Amino acid sequence: MKDNQQTQPLLQVKNLKQYFQLNNGFFSTQVLKAVDDISFDINKGETLGLVGESGCGKTTAGRSILQLYKPTAGEVIFDGKKIEGKATIEAYRQKATMVFQDPYSSLDPRMTVSDIIGEPLDVQNLVSNAAERRERILDLMDKVGLNSEHAARYAHEFSGGQRQRVGIARALATKPEFIVCDEPVSALDVSIQAQIINMFEQLQENMGLTYLFIAHDLLVVRHISDRIAVMYLGHLVELADTDAICDRPLHPYTRALMSAVPMPDPKVARANKRIALSGEIPSPLHAPKGCPFHTRCPHATDACKESMPELKEVESGRLVACHRALEIN
Amino acid sequence: MSEEAKKEGQSVPENVAPASLTAADFAPADEKEKEYMVKMRPQTTAFKDGIRRLRKNKVAMVSFWVIVLITLCALIIPIFWPYQYEAMLGMTPGKPVDASFQNLKPMTYSATELTRIEAGEKVFPHLFGTDSSGRDYFIRVVYGTRISLAVGFFASLIVLVIGLLVGAISGYAGGKVDLVIMRIVDIIYSLPDMLMVILLATVLKQAIGDSLEGTVLARIGSNIISLFIVFALLYWVSMARLVRGQILSLREQEYVLAAQAAGAKGSWVIRKHLIPNCVSVIVISTALQIPSAIFTESYLSFLGLGVNAPMPSLGSLASDALNGITSYPYRLVIPAIVISLIVLSLNLFGDGLRDAFDPKLNG
């Protein structure tokens, strides 16, 4: 566990909301609250893992933090500056980049690897001539472990792991400080996952990067993250240091989540009692009133159905959004 | 048999026996071998693959060479042919009209030419005879082909440019812009094609006829210009729809999001990602647009709305031939065959292109 409390956070997310208007039919519109009021800080050099079920808004959160969607409300403060308006967003694009989930659809099949990696440089006019561009691209390819002979090839000639390396090289092209990794390894097989994860860690060490690591594979997140944030239905339900959250989860949802982690050791696995949640995750279109988790929570009371719990600091550095967090543990 | 089996049984283990392997067999590949192995798997692109598939398609290749042949003929023959398409043979200013030049059958000569041949002069034959004004019919067909092809290519080009632009903007912008553009497209779609073409061609002929005097465009003729305008106004809609549909599906791809995350603007995304990825569909539908443009030009010319006289087009030649259809049926048959040949081979080639470059489109 690193001691990052004293340093100024690199990225601050304050009350970020991302709603989508859905047009169904001619006149009726519905509001989909993909991300509903989340706040957190990420310190320089740390990795914050963001976990949750499919459809809980992890990816949307990552994208609106990068201003790929215009947030409905809330602030993103990067390096002390609020991201707002064209000029700050343009500068922000250079400092904050993204690695995508699907290494197949995130690379344009009509472009060569060197053009894909060089795209951010071209778009932001960061290189003055072709020789410099080529040098930077080859340097990036070297950093992510790609052979320079591959520069002229097309993405479809590579395996999934190599493609993901291309995607990472692209994210590194503008010399960013902060990278949103949107499930970067979930489309890869396990042995390749390990390689890519190790590469992420190495790059972080060498380049002083800060990651927001979005994933649903808890083992991966546990391995790479300094702190973990858990999302449920667009809300942040728990945020704490990795060890704390993995050993002693406080929120009932996190507990269920952690108990579902597959254990490689069968003895440990048998000893672990799995908390099975009943029911499905509710549709974010019809989010339940009160605590979003009360429909599936084994500890829910009437109060949970009525009022929404706030994300409160229950211990130092531990934030939990549950009325009964202290009672049930 | 048992002896043979025995022999083989003995010889097989001998071949793969570990004893026969030496250290040299495990030596790393030298440069020459490496080069050979690299050559084993040549780099391919989607484009090269497409060309390879196209080459295998015999029908498409035959059609392709037919188009090339017809185009070359239409371009080259008028250069050295001794007759002009607009020259009325037997008509010399200040002299009475030599009627023997008119309505010649194929490969026959007029009375004047026969006397010249008897005098030992060489006279170039009229391959397809002459028409009722004494103009060499072969050169008129060749010239008509040239006009028809030119109209086909340029009209498709206009359709391509407008359709691509409108479709790309509509698909990429989405929302209200898309809604408005698509309603306009729907309106144009719902108008009866043929009626609109005829009305527009008639009106435009009047409207722009005079203003062209003295300009370069006068040589092309007001009718062809109005034809192009008709194409520009009406026929872009299907191309626009096609491109929009493609772009709608492509813009959801993650690489578009990646470009946006890098700070790319709309025009960059359209130019670098969206259009290159739907180029095969565009090329194919343009190739299929050419014959339809040629066909439209032909029927407009047939109705008297096509090219200005004396310029021939395949349609106007067929139309003129109607007057003497009982005596000179070949004058209708020849341009009709040429039209059919062009349209058929362009269509077949377009189909071949589609099969080769976009297997998904093939329904």
Interface residues (C-beta under 8 A of the other chain):
Chain A: R63 L66 L68 E90 R93 Q94 T97 M98 F100 Q101 D102 S105 S106 L107 D108 P109 R110 M111 I116 E119 P120 V123 Q124 A152 R153 Y154 E157 G167 R170 A173 T174
Chain B: Q43 T45 A46 Q253 E254 Y255 L257 A258 A259 Q260 A261 A262 G263 A264 W268 K272 H273 P276 N277
